[in-house]
Amino acid sequence: MGKGKVSEITDPQANTLRVICQIIDEKGLPPTVKELSEVLGISHASAHEQIAQLVRKGYLKKEARKARSIVVIRRPE
């Protein structure tokens, strides 16, 4: 049996979401995974995993093979 969407996010995921929203609000563009990893001080792989978890939990949407394809569906509360 597969897992459904889980709306609860961890503190690091909430921080990632807040940073993504802040960058979009300031620059008008979503960050690349590389930019996000630099701002958060984490590895590229960790930033990619944070994004993947937020997509799975319904907070973000992402188009494949596009550098700035992050779309915020739900902002942090």
C-alpha positions as CSV (number, residue, x, y, z in Angstrom):
1,M,0.0,0.0,0.0
2,G,1.5,3.4,-1.0
3,K,1.7,6.4,1.2
4,G,-0.6,9.3,0.7
5,K,0.3,13.0,1.0
6,V,1.5,14.0,4.4
7,S,0.9,17.6,5.2
8,E,3.2,17.8,8.3
9,I,6.6,19.1,7.4
10,T,9.8,19.0,9.5
11,D,11.5,22.1,10.9
12,P,14.2,21.9,8.2
13,Q,11.6,21.5,5.5
14,A,9.6,24.5,6.9
15,N,12.8,26.5,6.8
16,T,13.5,25.5,3.2
17,L,10.0,26.5,2.2
18,R,10.3,29.9,4.0
19,V,13.6,30.5,2.2
20,I,12.1,29.6,-1.2
21,C,9.2,32.0,-0.6
22,Q,11.5,34.7,0.6
23,I,13.7,34.4,-2.6
24,I,10.6,34.4,-4.8
25,D,9.2,37.5,-3.0
26,E,12.6,39.4,-3.3
27,K,13.7,38.4,-6.8
28,G,10.5,37.4,-8.5
29,L,12.1,34.1,-9.5
30,P,12.4,30.8,-7.7
31,P,15.9,29.7,-6.7
32,T,17.8,27.0,-8.5
33,V,18.7,24.0,-6.4
34,K,22.3,25.2,-6.4
35,E,21.3,28.7,-5.1
36,L,19.0,27.1,-2.5
37,S,21.8,24.8,-1.2
38,E,24.2,27.8,-0.9
39,V,21.7,29.9,1.0
40,L,20.8,27.1,3.3
41,G,24.4,25.9,3.8
42,I,23.5,22.4,2.8
43,S,24.7,20.1,0.0
44,H,23.1,20.1,-3.4
45,A,21.7,16.6,-2.8
46,S,20.2,17.7,0.5
47,A,18.5,20.7,-1.1
48,H,17.2,18.5,-3.8
49,E,15.8,16.0,-1.2
50,Q,14.1,18.8,0.7
51,I,12.4,20.0,-2.4
52,A,11.3,16.5,-3.3
53,Q,9.8,16.0,0.2
54,L,8.0,19.3,-0.1
55,V,6.6,18.3,-3.5
56,R,5.5,15.0,-2.1
57,K,3.8,16.7,0.8
58,G,1.9,19.1,-1.5
59,Y,3.8,22.3,-0.7
60,L,5.7,22.7,-3.9
61,K,5.4,21.7,-7.6
62,K,8.4,21.3,-9.9
63,E,8.8,20.8,-13.6
64,A,11.4,18.3,-14.7
65,R,14.6,19.5,-16.4
66,K,14.0,23.2,-15.7
67,A,16.4,25.1,-13.4
68,R,13.9,27.5,-12.0
69,S,10.8,25.4,-12.0
70,I,9.8,25.5,-8.3
71,V,6.2,26.7,-7.8
72,V,4.9,27.3,-4.3
73,I,1.4,25.7,-3.9
74,R,1.1,26.3,-0.1
75,R,3.0,28.8,1.9
76,P,4.2,28.0,5.5
77,E,1.7,28.9,8.2
